[in-house]
Amino acid sequence: MLKRALSFCLVLALVLSAGCTSPKQSEVRRRQQDATLAGQIQQLGYNLFWAADLGVPRGGDVGVVQLLGDLVIVTERPANIITALRVEDGSIAWRQILADRPEIIIGAVRVEGEIYINSENAIYTLDARTGRQLTYSALAQSVTAPPSLYYSTAMFGGIDGLVFAHDLTPGFAKWRYQLSAMIPTSPVVYANTVFVADRNGVVAMLDIVGGELLWKRQPTDGLAGAPVVTPTGVLVPTIDNKLYFLNRATGKDAWPLPFRDAAGLPAGPVALGSVAYQPVGNYDAWVALSLVTGEVAWRLEQPGIRNVMRVGDNLLMPADDRIFVVDPQTGKLLKDVPLLPLDTVLPGPDNSLILVTPQGRLLRINPLP
């Protein structure tokens, strides 16, 4: 009996020890992973420039990630920890905790030496150099999206349809305009106008200085994603599987017919130059459309792609754990490069990329010479 018990204890000890990893073993594994990752990044045409690890604890993840001037701003959920990293070398400039008010952090904007962090109900002003909180002001209405910036004025859309221009310096609304329902996406600032769309499908163009209505219409019963404003028009994705392109000055249809895909539109488009790139289905494919005619230039059937950006002569299309390189003229897939699981991919300075994982690992990669 004693022998059997000792044997059981020995087996249990071996099992437990097999599941343990020493710090040295973890470091060896990390180096092996980094070596593999360096090779994958080179396949993409880049070199690893710096890496930083915020060490987001289990149960948390990365929230907002934005490049604001010389800083990469990262928020952690649910702890509301804000970290600013220097884009030049990945070092931490400062960390700040907004723990006294457990609100969801939605976005951030920067005006010179100050960073403005907005939650659902308020804006926090932080010193961009030190992270010290300078002011706190309530918003005119609760919001679900970050603002668009016009000099020192932030344009918000509220949950009850209120569009308001929040002056960041004194911290109050300069003007307001009421739409019919919740505004689920950020207002879009272009030149001296601001475009807004509500959940009922009502879209409006407003004068940015005083909020006066320039035009308004309701092309649909609801939005499928965030509208995009271009120099000539406004792209509006709708829940009836259509993408409209409206004349920016008049609001009238700029295409003979809207683009339609029976599989549906999971999000808004990305406009680059004279082309709109629209995801369809459950991100099962992307379609390239001429902004001039609305005609389809090409269609790429590649599930999982979440975004598109132009870097150099090619399109980079990040997915959950890889980046695809695509010919912008033909839609031909040039490269499929597996990487680590990705939460966000941001374009950085000098054609670099900032890669962010859900657990807070950040990498800046620079193009190969």
ABEGO torsion letter per residue (X at the ends): XAAAAAAAAAAAAAAAAAABBBAAAAAAAAAAAAAAAAAAAAAAGBBBABBBBAGBBBGBBBBBBBBBEABBBBBBOAAGBBBBBBAAAGBBABBBBBAABBBBBABBBBBEABBBBBBAABBBBBBAAAGBBABBBBBABBBABBBBBBEABBBBBBAAGBBBBBBAAAGBBABBBBBABBBABBBBBBEABBBBBBAAGBBBBBBAAAGBBABBBBABAEBAEBBBBBAABBBBBBAAGBBBBBBAAAGBBABABBBBBAAEBABBBBBBEABBBBBBEBGABBBBBBAAAGBBABBBBBBGBABBBBBEABBBBBBAABBBBBBAAAGBBABBBBBBBBABBBBBBGGBBBBBBAAGBBBBBBBBX
